[in-house]
Amino acid sequence: MFRIVTDTSANLPTDYLHAEQITVIPYTFQSGKGEQSCMDLTTFDAKDFYAQMRSGVKVTTSQIPPQRYIDVLTPMLEAGEDVLFVSMSSGISGSYASGQIAARQLREEFPDRKLLLVDTYSASLGEGLLVMRAVNCRREGMCIDETYKTLRALRHRMAQIFTVDDLRYLRRTGRLSNLEAAVGTVLQIKPLLKGDPQGKIVCFAKLRGRQRAVEAIAKRYEELVVDAQDQTGGIRPVSGAARPTRRSSRPSCAAAASRPRIS
């Protein structure tokens, strides 16, 4: 047995995390109410968070610092446990790099223990699905090394697609120019976004109107689900927890699906 740890980006329901004994390292964010921690989906006020964004309040997130990893992982290693950490994509956050810094220090302090980090190249539901696969691997009796190799292979077979209602945040992060954002807002252009092979967010299509964007996501999701009996997919509403499902669904704004199981 080994411990499974992830971050709050995985967006998995709190009850599931508790039932499967998954430890979560929180992200923090700055808003009009100062710095706040996102400990889990039960305590996170998503409605208020998105309301602040829509009202024009500047909301920024902070990467997880190395010391936070050390504080969470040290007691597990001291107890003689091996740890598998499943991380948000290094392509959109520096948190994975922080985790690597912490891991190097902890491996020196606990040379007899295994501490393995997986860069999922995903976020939100895509990351969460890989956490769920880690749980399944552990339940099936796989060791930490086998589970680590499985997740690293599966991350390249994960597909995440989503859209956004407001282009301002893409402009602020440099993914759209000021002109593109302004024109897109006036014309109600909705970009279809996905993760590239390095885990960075890229735009692969632009449609006019939210309804068309949602329909395009649903169509793409249906195309990705080749064998519903051997794939895990799901939808993630803007302000809710990831909802994994074994059957294809009509997504409200985002979809993720893993291709057939890797044996």
Sequence and secondary structure as in RCSB ss.txt:
>XXXX:A:sequence
MFRIVTDTSANLPTDYLHAEQITVIPYTFQSGKGEQSCMDLTTFDAKDFYAQMRSGVKVTTSQIPPQRYIDVLTP
MLEAGEDVLFVSMSSGISGSYASGQIAARQLREEFPDRKLLLVDTYSASLGEGLLVMRAVNCRREGMCIDETYKT
LRALRHRMAQIFTVDDLRYLRRTGRLSNLEAAVGTVLQIKPLLKGDPQGKIVCFAKLRGRQRAVEAIAKRYEELV
VDAQDQTGGIRPVSGAARPTRRSSRPSCAAAASRPRIS
>XXXX:A:secstr
  EEEEEGGG   HHHHHHTTEEEE EEEEETTEEEEE  TTT  HHHHHHHHHTT   EEE   HHHHHHHHHH
HHHTT  EEEEE  TTT SHHHHHHHHHHHHHHH TTS EEEEE S  HHHHHHHHHHHHHHHHTT  HHHHHHH
HHHHGGGEEEEE  S THHHHHTTSS HHHHHHHHHTTEEEEEEE TTS EEEEEEEESHHHHHHHHHHHHHHH 
S GGG  EEE  TTS  EEESS    SSEEEEE S   
